[in-house]
């Protein structure tokens, strides 16, 4: 298939990492050789090497300074984030050139390991079976998505992987044993032990007695295991230590940070990788970390540590984590230990007698303090322990499609004397991002204005909320963008 394709110009010492990442995501053009780039010269890239990819530049969507409708740097940021190579942003350049990438029917050579494995399986089927179904191997492969994700030791396929009519006909004409052979063939070829079909995290829980109950635990109820032992099904909301031990766990490494989760019971979003990386170098966080006595961050929707771990790696002294899902808390614990961060977990019974001198709070080795409960308790807990931890300078409100339910808590837990930043995650219509962002900042101001009398400042005015930055993280749906609003809260305190 002729077209314009991306090649990555990479320092020689980074070629292996880039090649591995492209292979994992099925985006390495294996027909083209990796070699020196004699026409590219830059002081930033020593011994530049050209690594060819199968990433296509869409016709009609590019212009000088743009790739697929995005500024080149923004496009590069998204591409490297998808590949887990964001740390190499400054040392990789994008090169676009016309190139022919032959599909299987044109060349007989598969470049995608997933489709290669599927072809091997289909080729072993009785030829009369495909005739009865009324299809061919090439037609089936053309209907097969080529994207996937590998989270060792699991291969995660998109929800629509076998949804095409030709595949459905084949499904109905073959046995479960034959499909088991397909999955085993794919697993062996791709060096994984488990395969599952992915689906988005539903906003409503189908496991609730109420059909319209909000899925507040963010459980992946649409995950479909295909191959491998995913562990016994248990009471997801009340797991035992034995349940944790017998469950299937996977991992991912982003920005040098390891995260763990049990696919049956918790979610993972690789698309947040750019926001995780941004937090590591965010000036307001760097500023807070360098303050005498350190600082505290509060994550009101901690999950398995999506953003918690970025605060920890950035050097924040203490991170208070609020999370309801016990499976997420266990993933948070495993991830913290893997990254070498001390962690202490408290349940509702533990916090009844909390005092500011509580030993675990003072222990500098206990960087993560995890509260397995609703974030509605954050305000009262912070009131009791504020003297035992550094000032709260950052609050993360990371729930989609809207974190509005946590905003009142966020303004309450920020340090009242020196203020800080609230990082608000919202899904916003792209056309309304600017106006909605200002409206959210105004709502934060209203919450600040409603704070107790002790916080009244000059002319009776409370702290002020300033919209400092809007980060467009990723497209959530057509016309909808996942955004993070950095809202700086600056207090006006009356000295008494």
C-alpha positions as CSV (number, residue, x, y, z in Angstrom):
1,X,0.0,0.0,0.0
2,X,1.7,3.2,-1.2
3,X,1.6,6.3,0.9
4,X,3.5,8.6,3.2
5,X,4.8,6.9,6.4
6,X,6.6,8.0,9.5
7,X,10.2,7.1,10.3
8,X,11.7,8.0,13.6
9,X,15.2,9.6,13.7
10,X,16.8,8.2,16.8
11,X,20.2,8.3,18.5
12,X,22.1,5.1,17.9
13,X,22.1,4.2,21.6
14,X,18.2,4.4,21.7
15,X,17.5,2.2,18.6
16,X,17.0,-1.0,20.6
17,X,14.4,0.6,22.9
18,X,12.5,2.3,20.0
19,X,12.6,-0.9,17.9
20,X,11.2,-3.0,20.9
21,X,8.4,-0.4,21.5
22,X,7.4,-0.4,17.9
23,X,7.3,-4.2,17.8
24,X,5.2,-4.4,20.9
25,X,2.6,-2.2,19.3
26,X,2.8,-3.7,15.8
27,X,4.1,-0.5,14.3
28,X,7.6,-1.5,13.1
29,X,8.0,-1.8,9.3
30,X,10.1,-5.0,9.2
31,X,10.6,-4.9,5.5
32,X,12.7,-1.7,5.7
33,X,16.1,-1.8,7.3
34,X,17.1,0.3,10.2
35,X,20.2,2.3,9.2
36,X,22.1,5.6,9.4
37,X,20.3,8.8,8.4
38,X,22.9,10.6,6.3
39,X,20.6,13.5,5.4
40,X,19.6,14.4,9.0
41,X,21.9,16.5,11.1
42,X,21.2,17.8,14.6
43,X,23.3,18.7,17.7
44,X,20.5,17.0,19.7
45,X,20.8,13.6,18.0
46,X,24.2,11.9,18.0
47,X,24.7,9.3,15.3
48,X,21.1,9.5,14.0
49,X,19.5,6.3,12.9
50,X,16.3,6.0,10.8
51,X,13.8,3.5,12.2
52,X,10.9,2.9,9.7
53,X,7.3,2.5,11.0
54,X,3.9,1.5,9.6
55,X,2.4,4.7,10.9
56,X,0.6,6.4,8.0
57,X,0.2,10.1,7.4
58,X,-3.4,10.6,6.3
59,X,-3.9,12.2,2.9
60,X,-5.4,15.6,3.1
61,X,-4.8,16.0,6.8
62,X,-1.3,17.4,6.7
63,X,0.3,20.7,5.7
64,X,3.6,22.5,6.4
65,X,4.1,22.3,10.2
66,X,1.2,19.8,10.6
67,X,0.9,16.0,10.7
68,X,-2.6,14.5,10.6
69,X,-4.0,17.9,11.5
70,X,-1.8,18.4,14.6
71,X,1.3,20.6,15.1
72,X,4.4,18.4,14.6
73,X,5.5,18.5,18.2
74,X,2.0,17.7,19.5
75,X,1.7,14.8,17.0
76,X,5.1,13.5,18.1
77,X,4.1,13.8,21.8
78,X,1.0,11.7,21.2
79,X,2.8,9.1,19.1
80,X,5.7,8.7,21.6
81,X,3.2,8.5,24.5
82,X,1.3,5.6,22.7
83,X,4.7,3.8,22.4
84,X,5.8,4.5,25.9
85,X,8.8,6.5,24.6
86,X,7.8,10.0,25.9
87,X,11.1,10.2,27.9
88,X,12.9,10.3,24.5
89,X,10.9,13.3,23.2
90,X,13.9,15.7,23.0
91,X,16.1,13.1,21.3
92,X,13.7,11.8,18.6
93,X,12.7,13.5,15.4
94,X,10.0,12.6,12.9
95,X,10.8,12.0,9.3
96,X,8.0,11.5,6.7
97,X,8.6,10.0,3.3
98,X,6.6,8.3,0.5
99,X,7.0,4.5,0.9
100,X,5.1,1.4,-0.1
101,X,4.1,-0.9,2.6
102,X,2.7,-4.1,1.1
103,X,-0.2,-5.8,2.8
104,X,-0.3,-9.6,3.2
105,X,-2.1,-10.2,-0.1
106,X,0.4,-8.1,-2.0
107,X,3.6,-9.4,-0.5
108,X,2.8,-12.7,1.2
109,X,4.8,-11.3,4.2
110,X,3.2,-10.4,7.5
111,X,4.8,-7.5,9.4
112,X,2.3,-7.6,12.3
113,X,2.9,-10.5,14.8
114,X,-0.7,-10.7,15.7
115,X,-2.0,-11.1,12.1
116,X,0.9,-13.3,11.3
117,X,-0.2,-15.7,14.1
118,X,-3.8,-15.6,13.0
119,X,-2.8,-16.3,9.4
120,X,-0.9,-19.4,10.6
121,X,-4.0,-20.6,12.4
122,X,-6.4,-20.0,9.5
123,X,-4.0,-21.8,7.1
124,X,-4.3,-24.9,9.2
125,X,-8.1,-25.0,9.1
126,X,-9.7,-27.4,6.6
127,X,-10.1,-25.5,3.3
128,X,-13.7,-26.7,2.9
129,X,-14.6,-24.9,6.1
130,X,-13.7,-21.5,4.7
131,X,-15.6,-22.4,1.5
132,X,-18.7,-23.3,3.5
133,X,-18.4,-20.0,5.4
134,X,-18.0,-18.2,2.1
135,X,-14.8,-16.3,2.9
136,X,-11.0,-16.5,2.4
137,X,-8.0,-16.1,4.7
138,X,-7.1,-12.7,3.1
139,X,-10.6,-11.4,3.5
140,X,-10.6,-12.4,7.2
141,X,-7.3,-10.7,7.8
142,X,-8.5,-7.6,6.1
143,X,-11.4,-7.5,8.6
144,X,-9.0,-8.0,11.5
145,X,-7.9,-4.9,13.5
146,X,-4.1,-4.7,13.7
147,X,-3.9,-2.7,17.0
148,X,-3.4,-4.3,20.4
149,X,-1.6,-3.8,23.7
150,X,0.7,-6.0,25.6
151,X,0.8,-5.7,29.4
152,X,3.0,-8.6,30.5
153,X,2.0,-11.3,30.5
154,X,-1.3,-10.4,28.9
155,X,-2.3,-9.5,25.3
156,X,-5.3,-7.1,25.2
157,X,-7.3,-7.0,22.0
158,X,-9.8,-4.3,21.0
159,X,-13.5,-4.9,21.6
160,X,-14.3,-5.2,17.9
161,X,-11.5,-7.6,17.1
162,X,-13.8,-10.4,15.8
163,X,-16.9,-8.4,15.2
164,X,-16.8,-8.4,11.4
165,X,-19.6,-10.6,9.8
166,X,-17.0,-12.9,8.2
167,X,-15.5,-13.6,11.6
168,X,-18.9,-14.1,13.2
169,X,-19.7,-16.7,10.5
170,X,-16.5,-18.5,11.1
171,X,-17.1,-18.4,14.9
172,X,-20.5,-20.1,14.4
173,X,-19.0,-22.8,12.2
174,X,-16.1,-23.8,14.5
175,X,-15.9,-25.4,17.9
176,X,-14.6,-23.9,21.1
177,X,-11.7,-26.3,20.9
178,X,-10.7,-24.9,17.6
179,X,-10.8,-21.3,18.9
180,X,-8.7,-22.5,21.8
181,X,-6.1,-23.5,19.3
182,X,-6.3,-20.0,17.8
183,X,-5.7,-18.3,21.1
184,X,-2.8,-20.7,22.0
185,X,-1.2,-20.0,18.6
186,X,-1.4,-16.2,19.1
187,X,-0.2,-16.5,22.8
188,X,2.8,-18.6,21.8
189,X,3.7,-16.3,18.9
190,X,3.5,-13.1,21.0
191,X,5.1,-14.5,24.1
192,X,2.1,-14.0,26.4
193,X,0.2,-16.4,28.7
194,X,-3.2,-14.6,28.7
195,X,-5.4,-13.0,26.1
196,X,-8.5,-10.8,26.7
197,X,-10.8,-8.5,24.8
198,X,-10.9,-5.0,26.0
199,X,-13.9,-2.7,26.4
200,X,-14.3,0.7,27.9
201,X,-15.0,1.1,31.6
202,X,-18.8,1.5,31.8
203,X,-20.2,4.5,33.6
204,X,-23.0,2.3,35.1
205,X,-22.4,-0.9,36.9
206,X,-24.3,-4.0,35.6
207,X,-23.4,-5.9,38.8
208,X,-25.5,-3.6,41.0
209,X,-29.0,-4.4,42.2
210,X,-30.0,-1.1,40.6
211,X,-29.5,-1.2,36.8
212,X,-28.6,2.5,36.7
213,X,-26.2,2.4,39.6
214,X,-23.1,4.5,39.0
215,X,-19.9,2.5,38.5
216,X,-18.1,4.3,41.3
217,X,-15.5,1.6,41.6
218,X,-14.6,2.0,37.9
219,X,-14.6,-1.8,37.5
220,X,-14.0,-3.3,34.0
221,X,-17.2,-5.3,33.8
222,X,-16.9,-5.6,30.0
223,X,-13.5,-7.3,30.0
224,X,-13.7,-10.7,28.3
225,X,-11.0,-13.3,29.1
226,X,-10.2,-15.5,26.0
227,X,-7.1,-17.5,27.1
228,X,-5.3,-18.3,30.3
229,X,-6.4,-18.5,33.9
230,X,-7.6,-15.1,35.1
231,X,-8.2,-16.4,38.6
232,X,-11.5,-17.3,40.3
233,X,-14.4,-15.0,40.3
234,X,-15.0,-13.6,43.8
235,X,-17.0,-10.9,45.6
236,X,-15.3,-7.9,43.9
237,X,-16.3,-5.5,46.7
238,X,-15.2,-7.7,49.6
239,X,-12.1,-9.6,48.5
240,X,-9.9,-11.6,51.0
241,X,-6.1,-11.8,51.1
242,X,-6.6,-15.3,49.5
243,X,-8.6,-13.7,46.6
244,X,-5.7,-11.2,46.0
245,X,-3.2,-14.0,46.0
246,X,-5.1,-16.2,43.6
247,X,-6.0,-13.4,41.2
248,X,-4.3,-12.7,37.9
249,X,-2.1,-9.6,37.9
250,X,-0.5,-7.7,35.1
251,X,1.9,-4.8,34.9
252,X,3.0,-1.8,32.8
253,X,6.0,0.5,33.0
254,X,5.6,4.1,32.0
255,X,7.9,7.0,32.7
256,X,10.1,4.5,34.5
257,X,7.2,3.8,36.9
258,X,5.8,0.3,37.4
259,X,2.0,-0.2,37.9
260,X,0.1,-3.4,38.8
261,X,-3.6,-4.2,38.4
262,X,-5.9,-7.2,38.2
263,X,-7.7,-7.0,34.8
264,X,-10.9,-8.6,36.1
265,X,-11.4,-6.0,38.8
266,X,-9.6,-2.8,37.9
267,X,-8.9,-0.6,34.9
268,X,-5.8,0.8,33.2
269,X,-5.6,3.6,30.8
270,X,-2.4,4.0,28.8
271,X,-3.7,7.2,27.3
272,X,-3.0,9.1,30.5
273,X,0.7,8.6,30.0
274,X,1.3,12.2,28.8
275,X,-0.4,13.6,31.9
276,X,1.6,11.4,34.2
277,X,4.8,12.6,32.5
278,X,3.7,16.2,32.7
279,X,3.3,16.0,36.5
280,X,6.9,14.8,36.8
281,X,8.1,18.2,35.5
282,X,5.2,20.5,36.3
283,X,6.8,23.8,37.6
284,X,4.2,24.1,40.4
285,X,5.1,20.6,41.7
286,X,8.8,21.3,41.4
287,X,8.3,24.5,43.3
288,X,6.4,22.8,46.0
289,X,8.9,20.0,46.4
290,X,11.7,22.5,46.9
291,X,10.0,24.3,49.7
292,X,11.5,23.9,53.2
293,X,9.7,21.2,55.0
294,X,8.4,19.6,51.8
295,X,4.8,19.3,50.7
296,X,1.8,16.9,50.6
297,X,-0.4,16.0,47.6
298,X,-3.9,14.5,47.9
299,X,-5.3,12.3,45.2
300,X,-9.1,12.0,45.7
301,X,-9.4,9.2,43.1
302,X,-6.2,7.3,43.5
303,X,-7.0,4.1,41.6
304,X,-3.9,1.9,41.2
305,X,-1.7,4.9,41.5
306,X,-2.1,6.4,38.0
307,X,-1.1,10.0,39.1
308,X,-0.1,9.1,42.7
309,X,3.1,7.6,41.5
310,X,4.0,10.6,39.4
311,X,3.8,12.8,42.5
312,X,5.9,10.3,44.4
313,X,8.6,10.2,41.7
314,X,8.6,14.0,41.5
315,X,9.7,14.1,45.1
316,X,6.5,15.0,47.0
317,X,7.0,14.2,50.7
318,X,3.6,12.6,51.4
319,X,0.7,11.6,49.1
320,X,-2.7,11.0,50.7
321,X,-4.6,8.6,48.5
322,X,-8.4,8.0,48.7
323,X,-9.8,4.9,46.9
324,X,-12.9,2.8,47.4
325,X,-12.1,-0.2,45.2
326,X,-10.1,-2.7,47.3
327,X,-8.6,-4.2,44.2
328,X,-7.2,-0.8,43.2
329,X,-5.8,-0.4,46.7
330,X,-4.0,-3.8,46.4
331,X,-2.7,-2.7,43.0
332,X,-1.5,0.5,44.6
333,X,0.3,-1.4,47.3
334,X,2.0,-3.8,44.9
335,X,3.1,-0.9,42.7
336,X,4.4,1.2,45.6
337,X,6.5,-1.7,46.8
338,X,7.8,-2.4,43.2
339,X,8.9,1.2,42.9
340,X,10.5,1.3,46.4
341,X,8.0,3.7,48.1
342,X,6.8,3.0,51.6
343,X,3.0,2.7,52.0
344,X,0.5,2.5,54.8
345,X,-3.1,1.6,54.3
346,X,-5.9,2.6,56.6
347,X,-9.6,1.6,56.6
348,X,-12.5,3.4,58.2
349,X,-12.0,1.6,61.5
350,X,-8.3,2.7,61.6
351,X,-9.1,6.4,61.3
352,X,-11.6,6.7,64.2
353,X,-8.8,7.5,66.7
354,X,-6.5,9.4,64.3
355,X,-4.2,11.9,66.1
356,X,-1.7,14.3,64.5
357,X,1.2,12.5,66.2
358,X,0.2,9.1,64.7
359,X,3.4,7.1,64.1
360,X,2.7,6.2,60.5
361,X,2.1,9.8,59.6
362,X,5.4,11.0,60.9
363,X,7.5,8.1,59.4
364,X,9.4,9.7,56.4
365,X,9.7,6.2,54.9
366,X,5.9,6.0,54.5
367,X,5.5,8.2,51.5
368,X,2.0,6.9,50.5
369,X,-0.8,7.1,53.0
370,X,-3.8,5.2,51.5
371,X,-7.3,5.6,52.9
372,X,-9.6,2.8,51.6
373,X,-12.8,4.9,51.8
374,X,-14.8,7.6,50.1
375,X,-13.0,10.9,49.5
376,X,-15.9,12.6,51.3
377,X,-13.9,11.8,54.5
378,X,-10.8,13.6,53.3
379,X,-11.7,17.0,54.9
380,X,-12.2,15.7,58.4
381,X,-9.1,13.4,58.2
382,X,-6.9,16.3,57.0
383,X,-8.2,18.5,59.9
384,X,-7.0,15.9,62.4
385,X,-3.6,15.1,60.9
386,X,-2.5,18.4,59.3
387,X,0.0,19.0,62.0
388,X,1.8,15.7,61.3
389,X,2.3,16.2,57.6
390,X,3.7,18.9,55.3
391,X,1.3,21.4,53.9
392,X,-1.1,20.2,51.2
393,X,-0.1,22.0,48.0
394,X,-1.7,19.8,45.3
395,X,-5.0,18.1,45.0
396,X,-5.8,15.7,42.1
397,X,-9.4,15.3,41.0
398,X,-9.0,12.5,38.5
399,X,-12.5,11.1,37.8
400,X,-14.1,11.1,34.3
401,X,-16.4,12.1,32.8
402,X,-16.5,14.7,35.6
403,X,-14.8,15.1,39.0
404,X,-17.3,17.8,40.1
405,X,-18.3,15.8,43.1
406,X,-14.9,16.2,44.6
407,X,-14.4,20.0,44.1
408,X,-15.7,21.1,47.5
409,X,-13.4,18.6,49.2
410,X,-10.5,19.8,47.1
411,X,-10.8,23.4,48.2
412,X,-11.2,22.3,51.8
413,X,-8.0,20.2,52.0
414,X,-5.6,22.7,50.4
415,X,-3.4,24.4,52.9
416,X,-5.3,27.5,54.0
417,X,-2.3,29.6,54.6
418,X,-0.2,29.2,51.5
419,X,-2.8,27.7,49.1
420,X,-1.8,25.4,46.2
421,X,-3.1,23.9,43.0
422,X,-6.2,21.8,42.2
423,X,-5.8,19.6,39.1
424,X,-9.3,19.0,37.7
425,X,-9.9,16.2,35.2
426,X,-13.0,16.8,32.9
427,X,-14.3,15.6,29.6
428,X,-15.2,18.7,27.7
429,X,-16.6,19.3,24.2
430,X,-13.7,20.6,22.1
431,X,-15.7,23.6,20.9
432,X,-16.4,24.6,24.5
433,X,-13.1,24.0,26.2
434,X,-12.2,27.6,26.8
435,X,-15.6,28.7,28.1
436,X,-16.2,25.6,30.2
437,X,-12.7,25.9,31.7
438,X,-13.4,29.4,32.8
439,X,-16.8,28.4,34.2
440,X,-15.2,25.6,36.3
441,X,-12.7,28.1,37.7
442,X,-15.6,30.4,38.6
443,X,-17.3,27.5,40.4
444,X,-14.1,26.9,42.3
445,X,-14.2,30.6,43.3
446,X,-17.7,30.2,44.6
447,X,-16.7,27.2,46.7
448,X,-13.8,29.3,48.1
449,X,-16.2,32.2,48.9
450,X,-18.3,29.8,50.9
451,X,-15.4,28.8,53.1
452,X,-15.6,29.5,56.9
453,X,-15.2,33.0,58.3
454,X,-11.7,32.3,59.5
455,X,-10.5,32.3,55.9
456,X,-11.9,35.8,55.0
457,X,-9.2,38.1,53.7
458,X,-8.9,41.7,52.5
459,X,-12.3,43.4,51.9
460,X,-14.0,40.2,53.0
461,X,-12.7,38.3,50.0
462,X,-11.7,34.7,50.4
463,X,-8.9,32.9,48.5
464,X,-8.9,33.4,44.7
465,X,-9.0,30.7,42.1
466,X,-7.0,31.4,38.9
467,X,-7.2,29.1,35.8
468,X,-3.5,28.7,35.2
469,X,-3.4,26.1,32.4
470,X,-5.6,23.8,30.4
471,X,-3.9,20.5,29.3
472,X,-5.6,18.6,26.5
473,X,-4.7,15.1,27.4
474,X,-6.4,12.9,24.8
475,X,-9.5,12.6,22.6
476,X,-12.2,10.8,24.7
477,X,-14.8,10.5,22.0
478,X,-15.6,12.3,18.8
479,X,-15.7,16.0,19.6
480,X,-14.8,15.4,23.3
481,X,-11.4,15.9,24.9
482,X,-10.1,14.7,28.3
483,X,-8.7,17.9,29.8
484,X,-6.9,18.7,33.0
485,X,-7.4,22.2,34.4
486,X,-4.6,23.5,36.7
487,X,-6.3,25.9,39.0
488,X,-4.1,27.9,41.3
489,X,-5.7,28.8,44.6
490,X,-4.0,31.9,46.2
491,X,-5.2,32.7,49.7
492,X,-5.8,36.1,51.3
493,X,-5.6,35.4,55.0
494,X,-6.4,38.0,57.6
495,X,-3.7,38.1,60.3
496,X,-5.4,38.1,63.7
